[in-house]
């Protein structure tokens, strides 16, 4: 497996729209425009040798961490079951905001380049005019969601506009 690294990353603008006056009855809109990302594939000369003992220790530490977190989450879940119905204002407000976040990504360009061998240069890319994620009702109509405490299911709609995928290959490459 080849290693990827980030060559270039830029964002033209980020806008967050929160209507504080409406007492959180309108969606929070996060809009990110002009995302450009270039990723390169590292050549073998750039690879480095890492000791496998280091990875074994890291895996052991991660297993211990996840076991601890699992116990903590189970304890929190049991505590929430005991205090069911006592959820506070902040918890309800946070749930309402997260349920109704709208995300809009526009003018996205992602490019992956492999130019390790001058005879076999290729680029793979994705362009996207707009990606939009909004909260909807069960009929997929956009609306503000107000979940009840026992309601788990809610709907989000993903819309893609003008998505394109491309592959540029140098003349010497045979597929």
C-alpha positions as CSV (number, residue, x, y, z in Angstrom):
1,X,0.0,0.0,0.0
2,X,1.4,3.4,-0.9
3,X,1.4,6.3,1.5
4,X,-0.5,9.5,0.7
5,X,0.5,13.0,1.9
6,X,-1.2,16.3,1.6
7,X,0.4,18.7,-0.9
8,X,-2.0,21.6,-1.0
9,X,-5.2,22.5,0.8
10,X,-7.2,25.7,0.7
11,X,-10.7,26.9,1.5
12,X,-12.1,30.1,0.0
13,X,-14.7,30.8,2.7
14,X,-16.5,29.3,5.7
15,X,-19.8,30.8,6.9
16,X,-21.8,29.7,9.9
17,X,-25.3,31.0,10.3
18,X,-27.0,30.8,13.7
19,X,-30.2,32.7,14.3
20,X,-29.9,33.5,18.0
21,X,-33.1,35.4,18.1
22,X,-35.3,32.6,16.9
23,X,-34.7,30.5,20.1
24,X,-33.2,27.7,18.0
25,X,-36.3,27.1,15.8
26,X,-34.3,27.6,12.6
27,X,-31.5,25.4,11.3
28,X,-27.8,26.2,11.8
29,X,-26.2,26.5,8.4
30,X,-22.5,25.7,7.8
31,X,-21.4,26.7,4.3
32,X,-17.9,25.9,3.0
33,X,-16.9,27.2,-0.4
34,X,-13.9,26.8,-2.6
35,X,-12.3,23.6,-1.2
36,X,-9.2,22.6,-3.1
37,X,-7.2,19.6,-2.1
38,X,-4.2,18.0,-3.7
39,X,-2.8,14.6,-2.4
40,X,0.4,13.0,-3.7
41,X,1.5,9.4,-3.4
42,X,4.9,8.9,-1.8
43,X,7.6,7.2,-3.8
44,X,9.5,4.3,-2.4
45,X,12.5,6.5,-1.8
46,X,10.5,8.5,0.7
47,X,9.3,5.5,2.7
48,X,10.9,4.9,6.1
49,X,11.4,1.7,8.0
50,X,9.6,1.5,11.3
51,X,10.2,-1.0,14.0
52,X,7.4,-3.6,14.4
53,X,7.9,-3.6,18.2
54,X,6.8,0.0,18.2
55,X,3.5,-1.0,16.5
56,X,2.9,-3.9,18.8
57,X,3.2,-1.5,21.8
58,X,0.9,1.0,20.1
59,X,-1.7,-1.7,19.4
60,X,-1.5,-2.8,23.0
61,X,-2.0,0.8,24.3
62,X,-4.9,1.3,21.9
63,X,-6.6,-1.9,23.1
64,X,-6.3,-0.8,26.7
65,X,-7.6,2.7,25.8
66,X,-10.6,1.3,24.0
67,X,-11.4,-1.2,26.8
68,X,-11.3,1.7,29.3
69,X,-13.5,3.9,27.1
70,X,-16.0,1.0,26.6
71,X,-16.3,0.6,30.4
72,X,-16.8,4.4,30.7
73,X,-19.4,4.5,28.0
74,X,-21.3,1.6,29.6
75,X,-21.3,3.3,32.9
76,X,-22.6,6.5,31.4
77,X,-25.3,4.7,29.5
78,X,-26.4,3.0,32.8
79,X,-26.4,6.4,34.5
80,X,-28.5,7.9,31.7
81,X,-31.0,5.1,32.0
82,X,-31.4,5.8,35.7
83,X,-31.9,9.5,35.2
84,X,-34.1,9.1,32.2
85,X,-36.6,12.0,31.9
86,X,-34.2,14.4,33.8
87,X,-32.4,15.7,30.7
88,X,-31.5,19.3,31.0
89,X,-32.0,22.3,28.9
90,X,-28.5,22.3,27.5
91,X,-28.8,18.6,26.5
92,X,-32.1,19.3,24.7
93,X,-30.7,22.4,23.0
94,X,-27.5,20.5,21.9
95,X,-29.6,17.7,20.4
96,X,-31.9,20.2,18.6
97,X,-28.9,22.1,17.1
98,X,-27.1,18.9,15.9
99,X,-30.3,17.4,14.5
100,X,-30.9,20.6,12.4
101,X,-27.4,21.4,11.1
102,X,-27.3,22.0,7.4
103,X,-24.0,21.5,5.7
104,X,-23.3,23.0,2.3
105,X,-20.0,22.3,0.5
106,X,-19.6,24.1,-2.8
107,X,-16.9,24.2,-5.5
108,X,-15.0,21.2,-4.3
109,X,-11.9,19.9,-6.1
110,X,-9.9,16.9,-4.9
111,X,-6.9,15.7,-6.8
112,X,-4.6,12.6,-6.3
113,X,-1.4,12.7,-8.2
114,X,1.2,9.9,-8.6
115,X,4.3,11.3,-10.3
116,X,6.9,8.9,-8.9
117,X,7.9,7.5,-12.3
118,X,8.1,10.0,-15.1
119,X,7.0,7.4,-17.6
120,X,3.8,6.5,-15.6
121,X,2.3,9.7,-14.3
122,X,-1.4,9.8,-13.5
123,X,-3.9,12.0,-11.8
124,X,-7.3,11.0,-10.3
125,X,-9.7,13.6,-9.3
126,X,-13.2,14.6,-8.2
127,X,-15.0,17.8,-8.8
128,X,-18.3,18.8,-7.2
129,X,-20.4,21.9,-7.7
130,X,-22.3,21.4,-4.5
131,X,-23.0,18.9,-1.7
132,X,-25.9,19.7,0.6
133,X,-27.1,17.8,3.7
134,X,-30.4,19.0,5.3
135,X,-32.9,17.7,7.8
136,X,-36.2,16.4,6.4
137,X,-39.4,14.9,7.5
138,X,-40.4,11.3,6.7
139,X,-41.5,12.5,3.2
140,X,-38.0,13.8,2.5
141,X,-39.3,17.4,2.6
142,X,-36.9,19.9,4.2
143,X,-38.0,21.0,7.6
144,X,-36.9,21.9,11.1
145,X,-36.7,18.7,13.2
146,X,-38.0,18.6,16.8
147,X,-37.3,15.1,18.1
148,X,-39.2,13.7,21.1
149,X,-36.9,12.3,23.8
150,X,-37.8,8.7,22.9
151,X,-37.4,9.2,19.2
152,X,-34.2,7.8,17.7
153,X,-34.9,8.0,14.0
154,X,-34.7,11.2,12.0
155,X,-34.0,11.9,8.3
156,X,-31.2,13.7,6.5
157,X,-31.2,14.3,2.7
158,X,-27.9,14.4,0.8
159,X,-28.0,16.3,-2.6
160,X,-25.0,16.2,-5.0
161,X,-24.9,18.7,-7.9
162,X,-22.6,18.4,-10.9
163,X,-20.2,15.8,-9.6
164,X,-17.5,14.6,-11.9
165,X,-14.7,12.1,-11.7
166,X,-11.6,12.1,-13.9
167,X,-8.4,10.2,-14.6
168,X,-5.6,11.8,-16.5
169,X,-2.9,9.4,-17.7
170,X,0.4,10.1,-19.4
171,X,0.8,8.8,-22.9
172,X,3.2,6.0,-21.9
173,X,0.9,4.3,-19.4
174,X,-0.9,1.1,-20.5
175,X,-4.1,0.1,-18.7
